[in-house]
Amino acid sequence: MLHEPAAPVAEDVTIGYKTRLGVWMFIAYLLFYAGFVGLNLASPASMEAIVLLGMNLATVYGFALIVVALILALIYDWLCRGQERLASDASAAGEGASD
């Protein structure tokens, strides 16, 4: 049985935008994560401080790392979909003009 893509596959003209966006978001998250690691190295005792709803800083920061990763993923998807729509609209307008 032959399984083909559900949609036609064409060249992705937005790959440069997606790559740059992904790298910048990765760097931002890396800095946020480095802050967590740096704080653990510089002042491990401070991670025991109760900061929110009876939870210590380590727990709150850990949950924040997860939530920020999910938010960045949603933002990445939203921005890339918008860029793909712009590219498909531009190519459709270009195809219509050449007819």
KEKOLRO-317895 format. One record per residue (C-alpha): residue number from 1; y, z, x. Coordinates in nm, 4 decimals. Example, Ala and Ser with C-alpha at 12.3 -4.5 7.8 and 13.67 -1.06 7.14 Angstrom:
2
<guvo><nr>1</nr><v>-0.4500</v><w>0.7800</w><u>1.2300</u></guvo>
<guvo><nr>2</nr><v>-0.1060</v><w>0.7140</w><u>1.3670</u></guvo>
***
This chain:
99
<guvo><nr>1</nr><v>0.0000</v><w>0.0000</w><u>0.0000</u></guvo>
<guvo><nr>2</nr><v>0.3378</v><w>-0.1013</w><u>0.1408</u></guvo>
<guvo><nr>3</nr><v>0.6175</v><w>0.1528</w><u>0.1197</u></guvo>
<guvo><nr>4</nr><v>0.9604</v><w>-0.0010</w><u>0.1581</u></guvo>
<guvo><nr>5</nr><v>1.3017</v><w>0.1689</w><u>0.1487</u></guvo>
<guvo><nr>6</nr><v>1.4363</v><w>0.2420</w><u>-0.1991</u></guvo>
<guvo><nr>7</nr><v>1.7673</v><w>0.0790</w><u>-0.1043</u></guvo>
<guvo><nr>8</nr><v>1.8403</v><w>-0.2126</w><u>0.1248</u></guvo>
<guvo><nr>9</nr><v>1.8988</v><w>-0.1000</w><u>0.4811</u></guvo>
<guvo><nr>10</nr><v>2.2021</v><w>-0.2444</w><u>0.6560</u></guvo>
<guvo><nr>11</nr><v>2.3978</v><w>-0.1652</w><u>0.9698</u></guvo>
<guvo><nr>12</nr><v>2.5849</v><w>0.1644</w><u>0.9440</u></guvo>
<guvo><nr>13</nr><v>2.9466</v><w>0.0848</w><u>1.0287</u></guvo>
<guvo><nr>14</nr><v>3.0436</v><w>0.4518</w><u>0.9980</u></guvo>
<guvo><nr>15</nr><v>2.8138</v><w>0.5737</w><u>1.2766</u></guvo>
<guvo><nr>16</nr><v>3.1041</v><w>0.6328</w><u>1.5165</u></guvo>
<guvo><nr>17</nr><v>3.2889</v><w>0.8477</w><u>1.2624</u></guvo>
<guvo><nr>18</nr><v>2.9745</v><w>1.0451</w><u>1.1798</u></guvo>
<guvo><nr>19</nr><v>2.8972</v><w>1.1042</w><u>1.5450</u></guvo>
<guvo><nr>20</nr><v>3.2479</v><w>1.2274</w><u>1.6300</u></guvo>
<guvo><nr>21</nr><v>3.2570</v><w>1.4503</w><u>1.3225</u></guvo>
<guvo><nr>22</nr><v>2.9131</v><w>1.5940</w><u>1.3994</u></guvo>
<guvo><nr>23</nr><v>3.0044</v><w>1.6676</w><u>1.7601</u></guvo>
<guvo><nr>24</nr><v>3.3294</v><w>1.8429</w><u>1.6622</u></guvo>
<guvo><nr>25</nr><v>3.1519</v><w>2.0494</w><u>1.3964</u></guvo>
<guvo><nr>26</nr><v>2.8780</v><w>2.1376</w><u>1.6444</u></guvo>
<guvo><nr>27</nr><v>3.1400</v><w>2.2543</w><u>1.8970</u></guvo>
<guvo><nr>28</nr><v>3.3141</v><w>2.4646</w><u>1.6302</u></guvo>
<guvo><nr>29</nr><v>2.9849</v><w>2.6288</w><u>1.5302</u></guvo>
<guvo><nr>30</nr><v>2.8858</v><w>2.6739</w><u>1.8932</u></guvo>
<guvo><nr>31</nr><v>3.2098</v><w>2.8652</w><u>1.9579</u></guvo>
<guvo><nr>32</nr><v>3.1476</v><w>3.0833</w><u>1.6518</u></guvo>
<guvo><nr>33</nr><v>2.7925</v><w>3.1545</w><u>1.7724</u></guvo>
<guvo><nr>34</nr><v>2.9148</v><w>3.2150</w><u>2.1285</u></guvo>
<guvo><nr>35</nr><v>3.1475</v><w>3.4788</w><u>1.9844</u></guvo>
<guvo><nr>36</nr><v>2.8446</v><w>3.6560</w><u>1.8370</u></guvo>
<guvo><nr>37</nr><v>2.6539</v><w>3.6417</w><u>2.1661</u></guvo>
<guvo><nr>38</nr><v>2.9626</v><w>3.7372</w><u>2.3692</u></guvo>
<guvo><nr>39</nr><v>3.0308</v><w>4.0362</w><u>2.1480</u></guvo>
<guvo><nr>40</nr><v>2.6700</v><w>4.1483</w><u>2.1893</u></guvo>
<guvo><nr>41</nr><v>2.6978</v><w>4.1169</w><u>2.5659</u></guvo>
<guvo><nr>42</nr><v>3.0421</v><w>4.2725</w><u>2.6062</u></guvo>
<guvo><nr>43</nr><v>3.0130</v><w>4.5542</w><u>2.3547</u></guvo>
<guvo><nr>44</nr><v>2.6684</v><w>4.6026</w><u>2.2040</u></guvo>
<guvo><nr>45</nr><v>2.7684</v><w>4.9375</w><u>2.0555</u></guvo>
<guvo><nr>46</nr><v>3.0363</v><w>4.7702</w><u>1.8433</u></guvo>
<guvo><nr>47</nr><v>2.7638</v><w>4.5789</w><u>1.6579</u></guvo>
<guvo><nr>48</nr><v>2.6530</v><w>4.9112</w><u>1.5054</u></guvo>
<guvo><nr>49</nr><v>2.9885</v><w>4.9672</w><u>1.3355</u></guvo>
<guvo><nr>50</nr><v>2.9697</v><w>4.9684</w><u>0.9561</u></guvo>
<guvo><nr>51</nr><v>3.2068</v><w>4.6971</w><u>0.8346</u></guvo>
<guvo><nr>52</nr><v>3.1108</v><w>4.5798</w><u>0.4864</u></guvo>
<guvo><nr>53</nr><v>2.9161</v><w>4.7364</w><u>0.1998</u></guvo>
<guvo><nr>54</nr><v>2.7295</v><w>4.9706</w><u>0.4324</u></guvo>
<guvo><nr>55</nr><v>2.6163</v><w>4.6873</w><u>0.6609</u></guvo>
<guvo><nr>56</nr><v>2.6802</v><w>4.6868</w><u>1.0316</u></guvo>
<guvo><nr>57</nr><v>2.8729</v><w>4.4178</w><u>1.2168</u></guvo>
<guvo><nr>58</nr><v>2.5572</v><w>4.2543</w><u>1.3539</u></guvo>
<guvo><nr>59</nr><v>2.4199</v><w>4.1986</w><u>1.0035</u></guvo>
<guvo><nr>60</nr><v>2.7481</v><w>4.0736</w><u>0.8604</u></guvo>
<guvo><nr>61</nr><v>2.8064</v><w>3.8393</w><u>1.1553</u></guvo>
<guvo><nr>62</nr><v>2.4474</v><w>3.7135</w><u>1.1290</u></guvo>
<guvo><nr>63</nr><v>2.4871</v><w>3.6326</w><u>0.7598</u></guvo>
<guvo><nr>64</nr><v>2.8232</v><w>3.4713</w><u>0.8372</u></guvo>
<guvo><nr>65</nr><v>2.6514</v><w>3.2445</w><u>1.0905</u></guvo>
<guvo><nr>66</nr><v>2.4101</v><w>3.1253</w><u>0.8215</u></guvo>
<guvo><nr>67</nr><v>2.6803</v><w>3.0784</w><u>0.5576</u></guvo>
<guvo><nr>68</nr><v>2.9118</v><w>2.8927</w><u>0.7974</u></guvo>
<guvo><nr>69</nr><v>2.6260</v><w>2.6588</w><u>0.8950</u></guvo>
<guvo><nr>70</nr><v>2.5623</v><w>2.5768</w><u>0.5284</u></guvo>
<guvo><nr>71</nr><v>2.9333</v><w>2.5242</w><u>0.4596</u></guvo>
<guvo><nr>72</nr><v>2.9673</v><w>2.2954</w><u>0.7619</u></guvo>
<guvo><nr>73</nr><v>2.6676</v><w>2.0933</w><u>0.6409</u></guvo>
<guvo><nr>74</nr><v>2.8241</v><w>2.0491</w><u>0.2972</u></guvo>
<guvo><nr>75</nr><v>3.1591</v><w>1.9491</w><u>0.4470</u></guvo>
<guvo><nr>76</nr><v>2.9870</v><w>1.7021</w><u>0.6810</u></guvo>
<guvo><nr>77</nr><v>2.8001</v><w>1.5444</w><u>0.3919</u></guvo>
<guvo><nr>78</nr><v>3.1140</v><w>1.5236</w><u>0.1757</u></guvo>
<guvo><nr>79</nr><v>3.3243</v><w>1.3659</w><u>0.4503</u></guvo>
<guvo><nr>80</nr><v>3.0527</v><w>1.1185</w><u>0.5515</u></guvo>
<guvo><nr>81</nr><v>2.9933</v><w>1.0098</w><u>0.1918</u></guvo>
<guvo><nr>82</nr><v>3.3651</v><w>0.9479</w><u>0.1517</u></guvo>
<guvo><nr>83</nr><v>3.3738</v><w>0.7423</w><u>0.4709</u></guvo>
<guvo><nr>84</nr><v>3.0708</v><w>0.5405</w><u>0.3567</u></guvo>
<guvo><nr>85</nr><v>3.2397</v><w>0.4704</w><u>0.0218</u></guvo>
<guvo><nr>86</nr><v>3.5517</v><w>0.3492</w><u>0.2012</u></guvo>
<guvo><nr>87</nr><v>3.3431</v><w>0.1250</w><u>0.4252</u></guvo>
<guvo><nr>88</nr><v>3.1455</v><w>-0.0195</w><u>0.1326</u></guvo>
<guvo><nr>89</nr><v>3.4665</v><w>-0.0785</w><u>-0.0669</u></guvo>
<guvo><nr>90</nr><v>3.6243</v><w>-0.2536</w><u>0.2317</u></guvo>
<guvo><nr>91</nr><v>3.3184</v><w>-0.4735</w><u>0.2851</u></guvo>
<guvo><nr>92</nr><v>3.3005</v><w>-0.5558</w><u>-0.0865</u></guvo>
<guvo><nr>93</nr><v>3.6701</v><w>-0.6496</w><u>-0.0845</u></guvo>
<guvo><nr>94</nr><v>3.6119</v><w>-0.8632</w><u>0.2263</u></guvo>
<guvo><nr>95</nr><v>3.3163</v><w>-1.0404</w><u>0.0668</u></guvo>
<guvo><nr>96</nr><v>3.5167</v><w>-1.1085</w><u>-0.2492</u></guvo>
<guvo><nr>97</nr><v>3.8056</v><w>-1.2534</w><u>-0.0507</u></guvo>
<guvo><nr>98</nr><v>3.5819</v><w>-1.4964</w><u>0.1384</u></guvo>
<guvo><nr>99</nr><v>3.4207</v><w>-1.6367</w><u>-0.1793</u></guvo>
***
